[in-house]
Amino acid sequence: MSHPYLEVTFRQGRALAAYLYLPRTSRDRSSRSVVASPGLVVDYTSKGKPIGVEIISPATVSLSAINRVLRDIGAVPIKRADLEPLRAA
């Protein structure tokens, strides 16, 4: 996968959690997880490559907080439109 994409888990019509998949190969697996900021957890491979961001509380996490974490890990920031699935319900 060469582009980030967002997967959202809904419960009773509300976004319960989300996962932002970062560019990775099909062999990349999460080896450790690090809390990057309140409500955001970054998953890393055993070699330290960031492969995803868990959005634990979508209703309370802002675009700027997500982009701050993405910049900190060397990933490309996302746009407001990329988070639209979180606001859809």
HELIX and SHEET records of a PDB file:
HELIX    1   1 LEU A   63  ASP A   72  1                                  10    
HELIX    2   2 ARG A   80  LEU A   83  5                                   4    
HELIX    3   3 GLU A   84  ARG A   87  1                                   4    
SHEET    1   A 5 TYR A   5  ARG A  11  0                                        
SHEET    2   A 5 ARG A  14  TYR A  21 -1                                        
SHEET    3   A 5 PRO A  50  ILE A  55 -1                                        
SHEET    4   A 5 LEU A  40  TYR A  44 -1                                        
SHEET    5   A 5 ARG A  32  SER A  37 -1                                        
END                                                                             
